[in-house]
């Protein structure tokens, strides 16, 4: 999903500026943690009805984007 910007927002007034699903206080990190713990997309949607599959996929796309632009400098 290339248009994750439609679903992810960053507002310093919400959750200390962590990336969130737009219109919610659910962070990208929250969703990634749920998926990593073994929850299915359907289980997450059941627990958080404001989410849908497209928004959850957007969190994965956002995480991939952030990982792709993150550079770590190593001391030599």
C-alpha positions as CSV (number, residue, x, y, z in Angstrom):
1,X,0.0,0.0,0.0
2,X,1.6,3.2,-1.2
3,X,-1.0,5.6,0.2
4,X,-0.5,4.9,3.9
5,X,-0.5,8.7,4.5
6,X,-4.3,8.6,4.1
7,X,-4.5,6.4,7.3
8,X,-1.5,7.4,9.5
9,X,-1.2,10.8,11.2
10,X,1.3,12.3,13.6
11,X,0.0,14.9,16.0
12,X,2.1,16.1,19.0
13,X,-1.1,16.5,21.0
14,X,-2.1,12.8,20.6
15,X,-0.1,10.0,22.2
16,X,3.0,12.2,22.5
17,X,3.3,12.5,18.7
18,X,3.5,8.8,18.0
19,X,2.2,7.8,14.6
20,X,-1.5,6.8,15.0
21,X,-4.3,5.5,12.9
22,X,-6.0,8.7,11.7
23,X,-9.0,9.6,13.9
24,X,-8.0,7.3,16.7
25,X,-5.5,7.1,19.5
26,X,-4.3,3.7,18.4
27,X,-0.7,3.9,17.5
28,X,1.1,2.1,14.7
29,X,3.2,0.5,17.4
30,X,0.1,-0.8,19.1
31,X,-1.1,-2.5,15.9
32,X,2.3,-4.0,15.2
33,X,2.5,-5.3,18.8
34,X,-0.9,-7.0,18.4
35,X,0.1,-8.6,15.2
36,X,3.5,-9.7,16.7
37,X,1.7,-11.3,19.6
38,X,-0.2,-13.5,17.2
39,X,-3.5,-11.7,16.9
40,X,-5.1,-11.9,13.4
41,X,-6.4,-8.9,11.6
42,X,-9.9,-10.1,12.2
43,X,-9.3,-10.3,16.0
44,X,-7.8,-6.8,16.0
45,X,-10.8,-5.4,14.2
46,X,-13.1,-7.3,16.6
47,X,-11.4,-5.6,19.6
48,X,-11.1,-2.2,17.9
49,X,-14.1,-1.6,15.6
50,X,-12.7,1.7,14.4
51,X,-10.1,-0.2,12.5
52,X,-10.5,-2.1,9.3
53,X,-8.2,-4.3,7.2
54,X,-7.0,-1.3,5.0
55,X,-5.9,0.7,8.1
56,X,-4.0,-2.3,9.5
57,X,-2.3,-2.9,6.2
58,X,-1.4,0.9,6.2
59,X,0.4,0.4,9.6
60,X,2.5,-2.3,8.0
61,X,3.3,-0.1,5.0
62,X,4.2,2.8,7.3
63,X,6.5,0.6,9.3
64,X,8.2,-0.7,6.1
65,X,8.6,2.9,4.9
66,X,10.1,4.0,8.2
67,X,12.4,1.0,8.2
68,X,13.5,1.8,4.7
69,X,14.5,5.4,5.5
70,X,16.1,4.7,8.8
71,X,19.9,4.8,8.8
72,X,22.1,3.7,11.6
73,X,25.5,5.1,11.9
74,X,28.1,2.8,13.4
75,X,31.3,4.1,15.0
76,X,34.4,2.9,13.2
